[in-house]
Amino acid sequence: MTEKEKMANKMLYDANYDKELLIDRLEAKDLCYEYNQLKPSNIEEQEKIMKKLLGKTKGNFTIVAPFWCDYGYNIEIGENFFANHNTVILDGGKVKFGDNVFVAPNCGFHTAGHPIDAERRNKGLCLPYNSWEQCLDRGRGSSDA
């Protein structure tokens, strides 16, 4: 089983040294960087990048730059999704937002943890632990819920 498959199956996986996941993260970070450099008025290009980056989008959404994520393909957003400035989604696990979600500024959604013991942690191992099936209706800073 590949490290990506382990991640998708909520198993302990190698996030730091697996080539496939490293490439996936770099591609996502490049798209985030490109997105964050666009003028706010360039809505068409913003949508194009987000549709390429995110796993699933519905018709109407707004994500205000800057925005960062790890992979993008583990993120699904519903209709009328709005994320304000500085949204960070560390999507080692699936992140699914429903319809009519408003995310406040400076919110983080973190879906992977690291082992407590130093030996496994120093190997770069992660464990995805979160999946949102229902949406959040307001931000409260950072969420590890």
Backbone as JSON, one array per atom type, in Angstrom:
{
  "sequence": "MTEKEKMANKMLYDANYDKELLIDRLEAKDLCYEYNQLKPSNIEEQEKIMKKLLGKTKGNFTIVAPFWCDYGYNIEIGENFFANHNTVILDGGKVKFGDNVFVAPNCGFHTAGHPIDAERRNKGLCLPYNSWEQCLDRGRGSSDA",
  "N": [[0.85, -1.17, 0.0], [0.58, 2.2, -0.85], [1.97, 5.29, 0.52], [0.24, 7.4, 0.12], [-2.18, 6.04, -0.21], [-2.39, 4.97, 2.35], [-2.73, 7.35, 3.79], [-5.21, 8.18, 2.76], [-6.77, 6.18, 3.8], [-6.81, 6.66, 6.48], [-4.63, 5.83, 8.01], [-1.45, 5.49, 9.71], [1.01, 7.32, 8.1], [3.79, 8.17, 5.92], [4.6, 11.34, 5.72], [6.69, 13.08, 5.26], [8.87, 12.03, 3.77], [8.02, 10.58, 1.61], [8.04, 10.33, -1.82], [5.88, 10.71, -3.68], [3.9, 12.03, -2.16], [5.34, 14.29, -1.4], [5.72, 15.54, -3.89], [3.03, 15.98, -4.58], [2.33, 17.83, -2.54], [4.06, 19.97, -3.13], [3.1, 20.71, -5.66], [0.52, 21.57, -4.94], [1.18, 23.69, -3.2], [2.45, 25.38, -5.01], [0.27, 26.07, -6.65], [-1.31, 27.37, -4.72], [0.38, 29.53, -4.13], [0.45, 30.81, -6.64], [-2.25, 31.5, -6.84], [-2.48, 33.25, -4.65], [-1.04, 35.42, -5.53], [-2.54, 36.71, -7.38], [-4.47, 39.51, -8.6], [-7.16, 40.85, -6.68], [-9.36, 41.43, -8.29], [-9.24, 39.66, -10.37], [-11.11, 37.45, -10.85], [-11.93, 35.33, -12.5], [-9.56, 33.88, -13.11], [-8.87, 33.17, -10.51], [-10.96, 31.39, -9.81], [-10.45, 29.38, -11.69], [-7.94, 28.36, -10.86], [-8.6, 27.44, -8.27], [-10.5, 25.46, -8.86], [-8.87, 23.65, -10.1], [-7.14, 23.02, -8.02], [-8.66, 22.15, -5.73], [-10.44, 19.25, -4.48], [-13.21, 18.97, -4.95], [-15.65, 21.17, -6.07], [-18.56, 23.24, -5.9], [-20.89, 25.25, -7.83], [-20.94, 28.15, -6.96], [-18.59, 29.95, -5.21], [-16.31, 31.6, -2.94], [-13.03, 32.35, -2.13], [-10.97, 34.12, -0.23], [-7.83, 35.51, -0.71], [-4.92, 35.56, 1.42], [-4.63, 32.01, 0.85], [-3.96, 28.74, 1.94], [-3.05, 25.31, 1.57], [-2.34, 21.77, 2.05], [-2.57, 19.58, 0.19], [-4.93, 19.81, -1.33], [-6.58, 18.14, -2.98], [-7.99, 16.7, -1.12], [-9.99, 18.3, -0.23], [-13.3, 19.39, -0.16], [-15.81, 21.59, -1.21], [-18.97, 23.12, -0.65], [-21.94, 24.55, -2.23], [-22.13, 28.1, -2.4], [-19.96, 28.62, -0.72], [-17.81, 30.43, 1.41], [-14.71, 31.69, 2.24], [-12.8, 33.64, 4.29], [-9.96, 35.94, 4.54], [-6.71, 34.44, 4.99], [-7.18, 31.65, 5.35], [-6.32, 28.39, 6.26], [-5.89, 25.12, 5.35], [-4.95, 22.1, 6.33], [-4.81, 19.37, 4.78], [-4.4, 16.48, 5.2], [-6.19, 14.6, 5.93], [-9.57, 14.0, 4.86], [-11.49, 16.88, 4.11], [-14.54, 18.24, 4.28], [-16.81, 20.59, 3.38], [-20.09, 21.74, 3.76], [-22.99, 23.18, 2.07], [-23.48, 26.76, 1.93], [-21.53, 27.77, 3.75], [-19.63, 29.85, 5.84], [-16.49, 30.95, 6.47], [-14.57, 32.46, 8.91], [-12.0, 35.08, 9.09], [-8.54, 34.08, 9.36], [-8.73, 31.33, 10.04], [-7.99, 27.93, 10.75], [-7.86, 24.58, 9.64], [-7.02, 21.54, 10.64], [-5.98, 18.43, 9.84], [-4.33, 16.3, 10.47], [-2.23, 14.54, 12.7], [0.76, 14.13, 14.65], [2.84, 11.43, 15.77], [3.36, 10.98, 19.3], [5.65, 9.89, 20.43], [9.11, 10.42, 20.05], [10.78, 9.0, 18.23], [9.13, 7.86, 16.15], [7.86, 10.23, 15.35], [10.02, 11.78, 14.41], [10.57, 10.43, 12.12], [8.85, 11.46, 10.37], [6.22, 10.68, 10.33], [2.67, 10.75, 10.02], [-0.77, 10.97, 11.09], [-3.86, 10.96, 9.76], [-6.76, 12.38, 11.11], [-9.29, 13.52, 11.03], [-12.49, 14.32, 9.74], [-14.78, 16.32, 8.22], [-18.12, 16.16, 8.0], [-20.28, 17.69, 8.27], [-20.97, 21.19, 7.99], [-19.18, 24.09, 9.21], [-20.47, 26.99, 10.73], [-19.41, 29.37, 11.52], [-16.28, 30.99, 12.16], [-13.78, 30.25, 14.6], [-11.18, 31.03, 15.24], [-8.65, 28.82, 15.33], [-9.14, 25.43, 14.38], [-9.07, 22.24, 15.61], [-10.89, 20.34, 15.85]],
  "CA": [[0.0, 0.0, 0.0], [1.39, 3.42, -0.92], [1.75, 6.23, 1.62], [-0.97, 8.15, -0.23], [-3.31, 5.17, 0.09], [-2.48, 4.93, 3.81], [-3.3, 8.63, 4.19], [-6.63, 8.16, 2.4], [-7.44, 5.19, 4.66], [-6.66, 7.11, 7.88], [-3.59, 5.04, 8.66], [-0.18, 6.17, 9.88], [1.67, 7.4, 6.79], [5.02, 8.96, 5.85], [4.32, 12.61, 5.05], [7.89, 13.88, 5.01], [9.89, 11.45, 2.91], [7.42, 9.87, 0.49], [8.18, 11.17, -3.02], [4.59, 11.04, -4.27], [3.25, 13.05, -1.33], [6.14, 15.52, -1.51], [5.37, 16.15, -5.18], [1.65, 16.48, -4.46], [2.32, 19.04, -1.71], [4.71, 21.06, -3.86], [2.17, 21.16, -6.7], [-0.54, 22.32, -4.27], [1.76, 24.95, -2.72], [2.66, 26.24, -6.18], [-1.04, 26.62, -7.02], [-1.68, 28.35, -3.69], [1.22, 30.71, -4.35], [-0.05, 31.46, -7.85], [-3.54, 32.07, -6.46], [-2.27, 34.36, -3.71], [-0.4, 36.55, -6.23], [-3.5, 37.33, -8.31], [-5.23, 40.68, -8.17], [-8.5, 40.47, -6.22], [-10.34, 41.6, -9.37], [-9.06, 38.59, -11.37], [-11.98, 36.39, -10.32], [-11.95, 34.19, -13.42], [-8.34, 33.09, -12.9], [-8.96, 32.6, -9.16], [-11.83, 30.21, -9.9], [-9.76, 28.36, -12.48], [-6.92, 27.74, -10.01], [-9.25, 26.69, -7.18], [-11.11, 24.25, -9.42], [-7.76, 22.73, -10.36], [-6.52, 22.66, -6.75], [-9.54, 21.47, -4.78], [-10.99, 17.97, -4.9], [-14.57, 19.12, -5.45], [-16.28, 22.47, -5.84], [-19.85, 23.47, -6.53], [-20.9, 26.42, -8.68], [-20.65, 29.47, -6.42], [-17.72, 29.97, -4.03], [-15.32, 32.66, -2.84], [-11.95, 32.12, -1.18], [-10.2, 35.35, -0.24], [-6.4, 35.3, -0.48], [-4.18, 34.35, 1.08], [-5.17, 30.69, 1.14], [-2.94, 27.69, 1.87], [-3.42, 23.93, 1.91], [-1.26, 20.81, 1.81], [-2.77, 18.78, -1.02], [-6.05, 20.34, -2.09], [-7.5, 17.11, -3.48], [-8.79, 16.19, 0.0], [-10.91, 19.36, 0.19], [-14.54, 19.55, -0.92], [-16.6, 22.73, -0.74], [-20.34, 23.14, -1.15], [-22.49, 25.74, -2.87], [-22.09, 29.34, -1.61], [-18.87, 28.57, 0.25], [-17.02, 31.66, 1.52], [-13.6, 31.65, 3.19], [-12.18, 34.95, 4.38], [-8.49, 35.99, 4.5], [-5.82, 33.6, 5.81], [-7.66, 30.3, 5.63], [-5.31, 27.35, 6.1], [-6.48, 23.78, 5.48], [-3.93, 21.06, 6.23], [-5.74, 18.32, 4.38], [-3.95, 15.1, 5.18], [-7.47, 13.9, 5.98], [-10.64, 14.61, 4.05], [-12.17, 18.05, 4.66], [-15.75, 18.42, 3.47], [-17.68, 21.67, 3.84], [-21.4, 21.7, 3.12], [-23.48, 24.39, 1.43], [-23.72, 27.98, 2.73], [-20.53, 27.86, 4.82], [-18.84, 31.07, 5.93], [-15.32, 30.77, 7.32], [-14.04, 33.75, 9.34], [-10.56, 35.26, 8.84], [-7.52, 33.43, 10.2], [-9.15, 30.01, 10.51], [-7.21, 26.8, 10.31], [-8.48, 23.26, 9.74], [-5.83, 20.7, 10.66], [-6.54, 17.08, 9.84], [-3.33, 15.25, 10.71], [-1.42, 14.7, 13.89], [2.04, 13.42, 14.62], [3.03, 10.58, 16.95], [3.94, 11.64, 20.47], [7.0, 9.41, 20.67], [10.07, 11.13, 19.19], [11.33, 8.16, 17.17], [8.2, 7.83, 15.02], [7.63, 11.61, 14.91], [11.19, 12.21, 13.65], [10.53, 9.77, 10.82], [7.91, 12.21, 9.53], [4.94, 9.98, 10.24], [1.45, 11.49, 10.36], [-2.0, 10.2, 11.17], [-5.04, 11.79, 9.53], [-7.73, 12.05, 12.15], [-10.5, 14.31, 11.03], [-13.31, 14.44, 8.53], [-15.98, 17.1, 8.47], [-19.26, 15.81, 7.16], [-21.19, 18.83, 8.42], [-20.21, 22.42, 7.83], [-19.08, 25.04, 10.3], [-21.16, 28.19, 10.29], [-18.62, 30.56, 11.85], [-14.93, 30.66, 12.57], [-13.4, 30.49, 15.99], [-9.72, 30.96, 15.29], [-8.11, 27.59, 14.77], [-9.96, 24.28, 14.75], [-8.56, 20.88, 15.54], [-12.04, 19.56, 16.35]],
  "C": [[0.9, 1.24, 0.0], [1.09, 4.33, 0.28], [0.49, 7.07, 1.37], [-2.23, 7.33, 0.07], [-3.5, 5.04, 1.61], [-3.14, 6.21, 4.33], [-4.81, 8.63, 3.93], [-7.44, 7.21, 3.28], [-7.26, 5.46, 6.15], [-5.71, 6.23, 8.67], [-2.36, 5.91, 8.85], [0.55, 6.15, 8.54], [2.89, 8.31, 6.88], [4.76, 10.22, 5.04], [5.58, 13.34, 4.61], [8.82, 13.33, 3.94], [9.33, 10.67, 1.72], [7.4, 10.79, -0.73], [6.84, 11.62, -3.6], [3.9, 12.16, -3.47], [4.02, 14.37, -1.34], [5.81, 16.27, -2.8], [3.97, 16.74, -5.13], [1.59, 17.78, -3.66], [2.96, 20.21, -2.44], [3.8, 21.6, -4.97], [1.05, 22.0, -6.09], [-0.01, 23.67, -3.79], [2.02, 25.91, -3.87], [1.34, 26.87, -6.63], [-1.53, 27.64, -6.0], [-0.9, 29.65, -3.89], [0.71, 31.51, -5.54], [-1.37, 32.17, -7.55], [-3.36, 33.33, -5.61], [-1.62, 35.58, -4.35], [-1.36, 37.28, -7.17], [-4.13, 38.59, -7.72], [-6.61, 40.22, -7.72], [-9.57, 40.57, -7.32], [-10.25, 40.5, -10.43], [-9.81, 37.33, -10.93], [-11.96, 35.14, -11.2], [-10.74, 33.29, -13.22], [-8.33, 32.46, -11.51], [-9.8, 31.33, -9.18], [-11.15, 29.06, -10.61], [-8.73, 27.62, -11.62], [-7.57, 26.9, -8.91], [-9.91, 25.41, -7.69], [-10.05, 23.2, -9.75], [-7.18, 22.18, -9.05], [-7.41, 21.77, -5.88], [-10.15, 20.2, -5.36], [-12.37, 18.09, -5.51], [-15.08, 20.51, -5.09], [-17.65, 22.46, -6.48], [-19.79, 24.81, -7.22], [-20.4, 27.72, -8.09], [-19.79, 29.36, -5.17], [-16.77, 31.16, -4.11], [-14.31, 32.27, -1.78], [-11.03, 33.33, -1.3], [-8.74, 35.04, 0.11], [-5.94, 36.07, 0.76], [-4.88, 33.08, 1.57], [-4.03, 29.69, 1.01], [-3.54, 26.34, 2.22], [-2.24, 23.02, 1.62], [-1.4, 20.1, 0.48], [-3.87, 19.32, -1.92], [-7.05, 19.29, -2.5], [-8.34, 16.48, -2.37], [-9.82, 17.2, 0.49], [-12.11, 19.41, -0.75], [-15.31, 20.72, -0.33], [-17.96, 22.72, -1.42], [-20.69, 24.45, -1.83], [-22.46, 26.92, -1.89], [-21.06, 29.29, -0.48], [-18.13, 29.9, 0.23], [-15.96, 31.48, 2.59], [-12.9, 33.0, 3.15], [-10.65, 34.81, 4.41], [-7.84, 34.98, 5.45], [-6.44, 32.27, 6.23], [-6.55, 29.31, 5.33], [-6.01, 26.01, 6.33], [-5.37, 22.75, 5.25], [-4.67, 19.74, 6.04], [-5.1, 16.95, 4.18], [-5.14, 14.16, 5.27], [-8.48, 14.65, 5.15], [-11.27, 15.77, 4.81], [-13.34, 18.35, 3.74], [-16.63, 19.49, 4.11], [-18.99, 21.58, 3.06], [-21.74, 23.02, 2.44], [-23.62, 25.53, 2.44], [-22.8, 28.08, 3.94], [-19.79, 29.18, 4.71], [-17.72, 30.82, 6.93], [-14.74, 32.15, 7.62], [-12.56, 33.87, 8.99], [-9.71, 34.46, 9.82], [-7.95, 32.09, 10.78], [-8.25, 28.92, 9.93], [-7.96, 25.5, 10.57], [-7.34, 22.26, 9.57], [-6.25, 19.25, 10.83], [-5.51, 15.98, 10.01], [-2.58, 15.57, 11.98], [-0.14, 13.91, 13.74], [2.15, 12.56, 15.87], [3.7, 11.35, 18.08], [5.37, 11.17, 20.7], [7.95, 9.96, 19.6], [10.56, 10.29, 18.02], [10.42, 8.14, 15.94], [7.95, 9.23, 14.47], [8.78, 12.08, 14.03], [11.31, 11.5, 12.3], [9.57, 10.46, 9.87], [6.56, 11.56, 9.41], [3.79, 10.87, 10.7], [0.28, 10.53, 10.41], [-3.17, 11.13, 10.91], [-6.14, 11.4, 10.49], [-9.05, 12.76, 12.04], [-11.19, 14.29, 9.68], [-14.57, 15.21, 8.89], [-17.06, 16.7, 7.49], [-20.31, 16.92, 7.23], [-20.35, 20.09, 8.38], [-20.17, 23.23, 9.12], [-19.75, 26.33, 9.83], [-20.44, 29.47, 10.67], [-17.25, 30.11, 12.33], [-14.71, 30.97, 14.03], [-11.9, 30.38, 16.13], [-9.24, 29.7, 14.59], [-8.93, 26.41, 15.25], [-9.2, 22.99, 14.56], [-9.64, 19.91, 15.94], [-12.23, 18.28, 15.58]]
}
